Amino acid sequence: MYFRSDVEIRTYITKIGNSSFTVGHEAWQEGELKVKGQAVLVYYDFKLQKSIPLPDSIREILKTHMFPSMDVSTSDAENDTDSPCSV
């Protein structure tokens, strides 16, 4: 990564489970994938002190951000097979 050079961050959902979902992240700079990562987020009830199923309303919103349905507008992602944003 280079200082004073634009960085494009791509974020998308890679998996939706019963009570959790996985978010993927990519950092691109000058047409190259520089960093990839992921995070698992759990729907948690603090009163019950346990995970609980994702509500259908949240599940439907998350589905719209699954990476296969992403509108990939740059040719870089189309040519990079390491990126889940590839088509």
DRENTORKOL-3810 file (N, C-alpha, C; in nm, 4 decimals):
REM DRENTORKOL-3810
@n.u->0.0845; n.v->-0.1155; n.w->0.0000; ca.u->0.0000; ca.v->0.0000; ca.w->0.0000; c.u->0.0902; c.v->0.1233; c.w->0.0000
@n.u->0.0473; n.v->0.2209; n.w->-0.0774; ca.u->0.1282; ca.v->0.3408; ca.w->-0.0928; c.u->0.0567; c.v->0.4617; c.w->-0.0337
@n.u->0.1302; n.v->0.5404; n.w->0.0419; ca.u->0.0785; ca.v->0.6632; ca.w->0.1004; c.u->0.0424; c.v->0.7603; c.w->-0.0110
@n.u->-0.0670; n.v->0.8301; n.w->0.0058; ca.u->-0.1183; ca.v->0.9299; ca.w->-0.0891; c.u->-0.1667; c.v->0.8695; c.w->-0.2214
@n.u->-0.1932; n.v->0.7426; n.w->-0.2231; ca.u->-0.2508; ca.v->0.6786; ca.w->-0.3408; c.u->-0.3886; c.v->0.6256; c.w->-0.3006
@n.u->-0.4886; n.v->0.6454; n.w->-0.3872; ca.u->-0.6249; ca.v->0.6043; ca.w->-0.3551; c.u->-0.6321; c.v->0.4553; c.w->-0.3251
@n.u->-0.7194; n.v->0.4208; n.w->-0.2310; ca.u->-0.7459; ca.v->0.2821; ca.w->-0.1953; c.u->-0.8957; c.v->0.2587; c.w->-0.2124
@n.u->-0.9314; n.v->0.1519; n.w->-0.2821; ca.u->-1.0718; ca.v->0.1134; ca.w->-0.2981; c.u->-1.0993; c.v->-0.0026; c.w->-0.2035
@n.u->-1.2001; n.v->0.0126; n.w->-0.1188; ca.u->-1.2395; ca.v->-0.0919; ca.w->-0.0254; c.u->-1.3671; c.v->-0.1567; c.w->-0.0776
@n.u->-1.3656; n.v->-0.2882; n.w->-0.0865; ca.u->-1.4837; ca.v->-0.3644; ca.w->-0.1288; c.u->-1.5279; c.v->-0.4505; c.w->-0.0111
@n.u->-1.6554; n.v->-0.4464; n.w->0.0195; ca.u->-1.7114; ca.v->-0.5224; ca.w->0.1302; c.u->-1.8346; c.v->-0.5956; c.w->0.0800
@n.u->-1.8494; n.v->-0.7209; n.w->0.1194; ca.u->-1.9578; ca.v->-0.8048; ca.w->0.0691; c.u->-1.9842; c.v->-0.9163; c.w->0.1681
@n.u->-2.0985; n.v->-0.9809; n.w->0.1553; ca.u->-2.1349; ca.v->-1.0943; ca.w->0.2398; c.u->-2.0932; c.v->-1.2220; c.w->0.1668
@n.u->-2.0240; n.v->-1.3126; n.w->0.2380; ca.u->-1.9826; ca.v->-1.4382; ca.w->0.1755; c.u->-2.0626; c.v->-1.5575; c.w->0.2244
@n.u->-2.1233; n.v->-1.5456; n.w->0.3428; ca.u->-2.1987; ca.v->-1.6583; ca.w->0.3974; c.u->-2.3029; c.v->-1.6063; c.w->0.4954
@n.u->-2.4214; n.v->-1.6673; n.w->0.4907; ca.u->-2.5262; ca.v->-1.6366; ca.w->0.5881; c.u->-2.5620; c.v->-1.7669; c.w->0.6569
@n.u->-2.5400; n.v->-1.7708; n.w->0.7873; ca.u->-2.5718; ca.v->-1.8896; ca.w->0.8655; c.u->-2.7015; c.v->-1.8708; c.w->0.9421
@n.u->-2.7248; n.v->-1.9579; n.w->1.0393; ca.u->-2.8461; ca.v->-1.9502; ca.w->1.1195; c.u->-2.8452; c.v->-1.8282; c.w->1.2116
@n.u->-2.7325; n.v->-1.8067; n.w->1.2800; ca.u->-2.7251; ca.v->-1.6946; ca.w->1.3739; c.u->-2.6039; c.v->-1.6049; c.w->1.3487
@n.u->-2.5395; n.v->-1.6242; n.w->1.2348; ca.u->-2.4214; ca.v->-1.5427; ca.w->1.2032; c.u->-2.4101; c.v->-1.5223; c.w->1.0529
@n.u->-2.3228; n.v->-1.4294; n.w->1.0156; ca.u->-2.2919; ca.v->-1.4090; ca.w->0.8746; c.u->-2.1462; c.v->-1.3675; c.w->0.8630
@n.u->-2.0886; n.v->-1.3935; n.w->0.7463; ca.u->-1.9480; ca.v->-1.3632; ca.w->0.7224; c.u->-1.9378; c.v->-1.2487; c.w->0.6234
@n.u->-1.8563; n.v->-1.1503; n.w->0.6592; ca.u->-1.8338; ca.v->-1.0327; ca.w->0.5759; c.u->-1.6919; c.v->-1.0408; c.w->0.5209
@n.u->-1.6794; n.v->-1.0286; n.w->0.3889; ca.u->-1.5476; ca.v->-1.0242; ca.w->0.3261; c.u->-1.5088; c.v->-0.8808; c.w->0.2956
@n.u->-1.3799; n.v->-0.8540; n.w->0.3020; ca.u->-1.3277; ca.v->-0.7201; ca.w->0.2742; c.u->-1.2069; c.v->-0.7331; c.w->0.1827
@n.u->-1.1911; n.v->-0.6377; n.w->0.0929; ca.u->-1.0733; ca.v->-0.6306; ca.w->0.0066; c.u->-1.0280; c.v->-0.4856; c.w->-0.0017
@n.u->-0.8977; n.v->-0.4669; n.w->-0.0081; ca.u->-0.8408; ca.v->-0.3339; ca.w->-0.0320; c.u->-0.7630; c.v->-0.3415; c.w->-0.1627
@n.u->-0.8013; n.v->-0.2568; n.w->-0.2580; ca.u->-0.7379; ca.v->-0.2510; ca.w->-0.3898; c.u->-0.6670; c.v->-0.1171; c.w->-0.4044
@n.u->-0.5501; n.v->-0.1214; n.w->-0.4656; ca.u->-0.4775; ca.v->0.0017; ca.w->-0.4935; c.u->-0.4048; c.v->-0.0145; c.w->-0.6260
@n.u->-0.4222; n.v->0.0848; n.w->-0.7108; ca.u->-0.3592; ca.v->0.0859; ca.w->-0.8431; c.u->-0.3871; c.v->-0.0432; c.w->-0.9205
@n.u->-0.5132; n.v->-0.0896; n.w->-0.9109; ca.u->-0.5559; ca.v->-0.2063; ca.w->-0.9869; c.u->-0.5108; c.v->-0.3397; c.w->-0.9323
@n.u->-0.4527; n.v->-0.3425; n.w->-0.8137; ca.u->-0.4054; ca.v->-0.4668; ca.w->-0.7543; c.u->-0.4738; c.v->-0.4914; c.w->-0.6201
@n.u->-0.5100; n.v->-0.6186; n.w->-0.5984; ca.u->-0.5624; ca.v->-0.6578; ca.w->-0.4690; c.u->-0.4462; c.v->-0.6591; c.w->-0.3704
@n.u->-0.4540; n.v->-0.5759; n.w->-0.2676; ca.u->-0.3444; ca.v->-0.5632; ca.w->-0.1709; c.u->-0.3711; c.v->-0.6391; c.w->-0.0415
@n.u->-0.4967; n.v->-0.6388; n.w->0.0036; ca.u->-0.5297; ca.v->-0.7000; ca.w->0.1320; c.u->-0.6682; c.v->-0.7626; c.w->0.1235
@n.u->-0.6826; n.v->-0.8831; n.w->0.1813; ca.u->-0.8124; ca.v->-0.9489; ca.w->0.1930; c.u->-0.8340; c.v->-0.9871; c.w->0.3383
@n.u->-0.9578; n.v->-0.9885; n.w->0.3791; ca.u->-0.9885; ca.v->-1.0325; ca.w->0.5141; c.u->-1.1349; c.v->-1.0685; c.w->0.5260
@n.u->-1.1697; n.v->-1.1254; n.w->0.6389; ca.u->-1.3096; ca.v->-1.1571; ca.w->0.6634; c.u->-1.3374; c.v->-1.1499; c.w->0.8127
@n.u->-1.4638; n.v->-1.1319; n.w->0.8438; ca.u->-1.5077; ca.v->-1.1270; ca.w->0.9830; c.u->-1.6402; c.v->-1.2007; c.w->0.9940
@n.u->-1.6556; n.v->-1.2763; n.w->1.0999; ca.u->-1.7815; ca.v->-1.3436; ca.w->1.1274; c.u->-1.8536; c.v->-1.2623; c.w->1.2342
@n.u->-1.9759; n.v->-1.2216; n.w->1.2018; ca.u->-2.0575; ca.v->-1.1432; ca.w->1.2950; c.u->-2.1723; c.v->-1.2312; c.w->1.3447
@n.u->-2.1921; n.v->-1.2324; n.w->1.4740; ca.u->-2.2925; ca.v->-1.3184; ca.w->1.5361; c.u->-2.4068; c.v->-1.2328; c.w->1.5900
@n.u->-2.5297; n.v->-1.2747; n.w->1.5597; ca.u->-2.6481; ca.v->-1.2083; ca.w->1.6141; c.u->-2.6640; c.v->-1.2591; c.w->1.7572
@n.u->-2.6496; n.v->-1.1703; n.w->1.8536; ca.u->-2.6347; ca.v->-1.2102; ca.w->1.9932; c.u->-2.7356; c.v->-1.1380; c.w->2.0817
@n.u->-2.7961; n.v->-1.2137; n.w->2.1721; ca.u->-2.8882; ca.v->-1.1567; ca.w->2.2699; c.u->-2.8120; c.v->-1.1426; c.w->2.4019
@n.u->-2.7846; n.v->-1.0191; n.w->2.4403; ca.u->-2.7061; ca.v->-0.9961; ca.w->2.5611; c.u->-2.7832; c.v->-1.0316; c.w->2.6883
@n.u->-2.9151; n.v->-1.0210; n.w->2.6854; ca.u->-2.9933; ca.v->-1.0596; ca.w->2.8039; c.u->-2.9873; c.v->-1.2105; c.w->2.8258
@n.u->-3.0000; n.v->-1.2868; n.w->2.7162; ca.u->-2.9942; ca.v->-1.4329; ca.w->2.7262; c.u->-2.8507; c.v->-1.4854; c.w->2.7293
@n.u->-2.7558; n.v->-1.3982; n.w->2.6915; ca.u->-2.6140; ca.v->-1.4356; ca.w->2.6861; c.u->-2.5884; c.v->-1.5531; c.w->2.5911
@n.u->-2.6526; n.v->-1.5452; n.w->2.4716; ca.u->-2.6292; ca.v->-1.6487; ca.w->2.3704; c.u->-2.6669; c.v->-1.5952; c.w->2.2326
@n.u->-2.6169; n.v->-1.6634; n.w->2.1314; ca.u->-2.6539; ca.v->-1.6269; ca.w->1.9946; c.u->-2.7973; c.v->-1.6704; c.w->1.9691
@n.u->-2.8636; n.v->-1.5965; n.w->1.8805; ca.u->-3.0012; ca.v->-1.6287; ca.w->1.8440; c.u->-3.0130; c.v->-1.6219; c.w->1.6917
@n.u->-3.1139; n.v->-1.6884; n.w->1.6343; ca.u->-3.1286; ca.v->-1.6881; ca.w->1.4881; c.u->-3.1463; c.v->-1.5470; c.w->1.4315
@n.u->-3.0879; n.v->-1.5267; n.w->1.3148; ca.u->-3.1051; ca.v->-1.3997; ca.w->1.2438; c.u->-3.2518; c.v->-1.3828; c.w->1.2057
@n.u->-3.3109; n.v->-1.2676; n.w->1.2307; ca.u->-3.4483; ca.v->-1.2437; ca.w->1.1852; c.u->-3.4549; c.v->-1.2474; c.w->1.0319
@n.u->-3.5672; n.v->-1.2906; n.w->0.9792; ca.u->-3.5844; ca.v->-1.2974; ca.w->0.8336; c.u->-3.5623; c.v->-1.1622; c.w->0.7674
@n.u->-3.6034; n.v->-1.0538; n.w->0.8343; ca.u->-3.5863; ca.v->-0.9209; ca.w->0.7746; c.u->-3.4379; c.v->-0.8884; c.w->0.7538
@n.u->-3.3545; n.v->-0.9240; n.w->0.8484; ca.u->-3.2100; ca.v->-0.9008; ca.w->0.8346; c.u->-3.1508; c.v->-0.9956; c.w->0.7314
@n.u->-3.1944; n.v->-1.1206; n.w->0.7343; ca.u->-3.1452; ca.v->-1.2208; ca.w->0.6382; c.u->-3.1716; c.v->-1.1759; c.w->0.4938
@n.u->-3.2892; n.v->-1.1209; n.w->0.4687; ca.u->-3.3228; ca.v->-1.0748; ca.w->0.3335; c.u->-3.2334; c.v->-0.9587; c.w->0.2900
@n.u->-3.2053; n.v->-0.8678; n.w->0.3808; ca.u->-3.1159; ca.v->-0.7561; ca.w->0.3481; c.u->-2.9756; c.v->-0.8079; c.w->0.3188
@n.u->-2.9270; n.v->-0.9005; n.w->0.4011; ca.u->-2.7928; ca.v->-0.9559; ca.w->0.3795; c.u->-2.7821; c.v->-1.0263; c.w->0.2444
@n.u->-2.8873; n.v->-1.0970; n.w->0.2047; ca.u->-2.8858; ca.v->-1.1687; ca.w->0.0765; c.u->-2.8608; c.v->-1.0752; c.w->-0.0411
@n.u->-2.9062; n.v->-0.9522; n.w->-0.0298; ca.u->-2.8863; ca.v->-0.8580; ca.w->-0.1409; c.u->-2.7410; c.v->-0.8163; c.w->-0.1554
@n.u->-2.6583; n.v->-0.8471; n.w->-0.0559; ca.u->-2.5169; ca.v->-0.8089; ca.w->-0.0587; c.u->-2.4229; c.v->-0.9286; c.w->-0.0731
@n.u->-2.4780; n.v->-1.0452; n.w->-0.1072; ca.u->-2.3931; ca.v->-1.1623; ca.w->-0.1323; c.u->-2.3074; c.v->-1.1347; c.w->-0.2547
@n.u->-2.1821; n.v->-1.1756; n.w->-0.2543; ca.u->-2.0924; ca.v->-1.1364; ca.w->-0.3617; c.u->-2.1303; c.v->-1.1840; c.w->-0.5004
@n.u->-2.1977; n.v->-1.2974; n.w->-0.5219; ca.u->-2.2322; ca.v->-1.3324; ca.w->-0.6606; c.u->-2.3239; c.v->-1.2316; c.w->-0.7281
@n.u->-2.4029; n.v->-1.1570; n.w->-0.6504; ca.u->-2.4960; ca.v->-1.0616; ca.w->-0.7102; c.u->-2.4399; c.v->-0.9202; c.w->-0.7155
@n.u->-2.3118; n.v->-0.9041; n.w->-0.6769; ca.u->-2.2542; ca.v->-0.7694; ca.w->-0.6771; c.u->-2.2401; c.v->-0.7164; c.w->-0.8183
@n.u->-2.2584; n.v->-0.5871; n.w->-0.8336; ca.u->-2.2352; ca.v->-0.5204; ca.w->-0.9611; c.u->-2.0885; c.v->-0.4803; c.w->-0.9652
@n.u->-2.0082; n.v->-0.5616; n.w->-1.0315; ca.u->-1.8649; ca.v->-0.5345; ca.w->-1.0392; c.u->-1.8416; c.v->-0.4454; c.w->-1.1595
@n.u->-1.7971; n.v->-0.3239; n.w->-1.1335; ca.u->-1.7859; ca.v->-0.2270; ca.w->-1.2421; c.u->-1.6441; c.v->-0.2063; c.w->-1.2913
@n.u->-1.5454; n.v->-0.2730; n.w->-1.2297; ca.u->-1.4080; ca.v->-0.2530; ca.w->-1.2750; c.u->-1.3556; c.v->-0.3788; c.w->-1.3404
@n.u->-1.2744; n.v->-0.3618; n.w->-1.4412; ca.u->-1.2173; ca.v->-0.4766; ca.w->-1.5101; c.u->-1.1170; c.v->-0.5491; c.w->-1.4221
@n.u->-1.0597; n.v->-0.4826; n.w->-1.3212; ca.u->-0.9634; ca.v->-0.5472; ca.w->-1.2325; c.u->-1.0262; c.v->-0.6677; c.w->-1.1639
@n.u->-1.1459; n.v->-0.6521; n.w->-1.1135; ca.u->-1.2119; ca.v->-0.7612; ca.w->-1.0442; c.u->-1.2459; c.v->-0.8735; c.w->-1.1407
@n.u->-1.2775; n.v->-0.8399; n.w->-1.2635; ca.u->-1.3105; ca.v->-0.9420; ca.w->-1.3615; c.u->-1.1897; c.v->-1.0289; c.w->-1.3932
@n.u->-1.0711; n.v->-0.9743; n.w->-1.3837; ca.u->-0.9500; ca.v->-1.0471; ca.w->-1.4178; c.u->-0.8834; c.v->-1.1119; c.w->-1.2979
@n.u->-0.9279; n.v->-1.0851; n.w->-1.1777; ca.u->-0.8639; ca.v->-1.1374; ca.w->-1.0583; c.u->-0.9443; c.v->-1.2546; c.w->-1.0044
@n.u->-0.8927; n.v->-1.3758; n.w->-1.0220; ca.u->-0.9648; ca.v->-1.4940; ca.w->-0.9768; c.u->-0.9552; c.v->-1.5136; c.w->-0.8263
@n.u->-0.8673; n.v->-1.4403; n.w->-0.7573; ca.u->-0.8582; ca.v->-1.4498; ca.w->-0.6120; c.u->-0.9672; c.v->-1.3696; c.w->-0.5431
@n.u->-1.0311; n.v->-1.2810; n.w->-0.6147; ca.u->-1.1305; ca.v->-1.1932; ca.w->-0.5552; c.u->-1.2692; c.v->-1.2539; c.w->-0.5656
@n.u->-1.3451; n.v->-1.2589; n.w->-0.4553; ca.u->-1.4825; ca.v->-1.3043; ca.w->-0.4647; c.u->-1.5672; c.v->-1.2118; c.w->-0.5499
@n.u->-1.5151; n.v->-1.0945; n.w->-0.5793; ca.u->-1.5869; ca.v->-1.0011; ca.w->-0.6655; c.u->-1.5711; c.v->-1.0386; c.w->-0.8123
@n.u->-1.4905; n.v->-1.1406; n.w->-0.8408; ca.u->-1.4707; ca.v->-1.1825; ca.w->-0.9798; c.u->-1.6011; c.v->-1.2350; c.w->-1.0367
@n.u->-1.6195; n.v->-1.2135; n.w->-1.1650; ca.u->-1.7391; ca.v->-1.2646; ca.w->-1.2319; c.u->-1.6992; c.v->-1.3654; c.w->-1.3365
END
